[in-house]
Amino acid sequence: LGSKIIHKKSVPSTQNIAHQLAQEGAQHGTVIIADEQTAGRGRLERKWHSMSEQGIWMSLLLRPKIPPIQAPQLTLLAATVLADILLKKVNVKAYIKWPNDIILNDKKIAGILTEMQAEQDQIQYIVLGIGINVNQSHHEFPEELKSIATSLKIETNKTHNIRDLIQSILTTFEQTYDHYLQNGFHDIKMKWESFGYKLGETVNITTPNHTWNTTILGIESDGGLLIKNPDGKTEKIYSAEIYNEGN
Ligand code: BTN
């Protein structure tokens, strides 16, 4: 991983560059990093605000030999890597909010966007995008994000070295990824659950059809979220938003 790192000053989105390179045959482990994105994307077609040189905006091109159905495991794997780095390098305990948000002190510090190209039950490639708010000050966030997003600088009162953080992420990602390919998902699942946001707590979950009050139990190896409804039944969900009770 990272044997080929492409560093750009400003691009619309590192995801788009990664897709383009993948289609041109770029190899597994290619990394695209940008100082600034003018059209950063999040999940559910949301905009991802990516200010100049204040954060980590990067996309990893992966060509894993796993069935497409296991691809969500890579999002969960990446989330554990980020939470782990924040704990070990920055000394803060962040939580992973299913499926792909990293939460620090109840605000969003990082997000992951996994996009897959598959054909006939085979993965052609995966573009795994990572966005981390590192050195933004509070006033630099747009108004609508101020109450829901944060940066490492805001939370620790220090500026952080973006290069060092990227290096740690790539090294840890590679180790975790190799371990996963050799040993399967079990250890990732345990780690994920040690960082799980609101695990064992009661929250509001909203799906396209309804909202209900439920307890989060953990994740499943297919990437689903395991929940327990007020009637005591457990259920697995694949697409939803989690809200704190009362929000
Ligand atoms: C989310 O929280 O919804 C996912 C956010 C992912 C943002 C990263 S920044 C690098 C890469 N390029 C993008 O346009 N998006 C991802």
Residues whose N, C-alpha, C, O or C-beta is under 5 A from the ligand:
A	BS01	BTN	S13 T14 Q15 A39 G40 R41 G42 R43 W48 I56 W57 M58 S59 N100 G111 I112 L113 G129 I130 G131
